[in-house]
Amino acid sequence: MESCKVKTVLMPFSSGVSLDYAVTPEDRLTHAVQLMLLYGINRIAVVKNGHPMGIVRLDDALEKLGLKKYV
């Protein structure tokens, strides 16, 4: 499994995405996936310096990690 950062699958931030759970662009993508699975969410906010800058979708993260075919 490739070790990648959240910033590799970052999408623009959209309203309606909760900021209750968030990661930074430099966090490992696997960490974002763990949080999404733990909290049962399909998108997680990406914040930098306390401000939302994007989102990561679970499907995109799993595909980037080569795990999409196992879900």
N, C-alpha and C positions, 0 to 999 in steps of 0.2 A: 504494500500500500504506500502510495506516494505521500511524503510529508509536505503539505502545502499550507499556505496561510489563507486566512479569510479573504484577504484582498484579491485573491485569484478568481473568485466567483462573485464579487461585489456587484450588486445592482443598485440603481438609484433608490433613495428612500421614498416611501409612499405613506401617505396618511393612513391611519388604521393599524399600523404596526405598533404593537405595544413596546414601550421602553422598559418594561419590568425586567426583561431578560435581554442582555446585550453582550456583545463581544467587541473587540477592537480589530482593526484591519490586520494587525500583526499577530493575533491569536492563531493558533493552529486550527485548521478547518475541522479536524476531528473533535476539538473542544466544542465548536459550534454545533456539530451534529449531536454530540452527547447531551448538550443542553436542550436542544429541540426534542430529542427523544425522551428525555427525562420529564420535561414539562408538557409534552404532547402538543407541540406547536410546529407549524410548517414553515414559518419564517421567523428570523431573528434579526433584531436591529444591530447595526454596526455603528459604534460611536467612536468619535475621536475628540479628545479634550472636552468630553461631556456633551457633545453635540451630535445628533444623528447625522450620518453621512451616507448611509445605504442600508441594504438588507442582504441577507443570504437566505435563499430558499433551500429547504431540505432536499428536494429532488436534484437541484443543481450541485449541491455539496456531495451527495452520494454518487452522482455521475462522475464528478471530478476525481473522487477517491476510488473509482472503479467498483463501487458497491451497488450500483443501481440495479443490476441484474439479480441481486440476492434479496431484494425487498419485494 
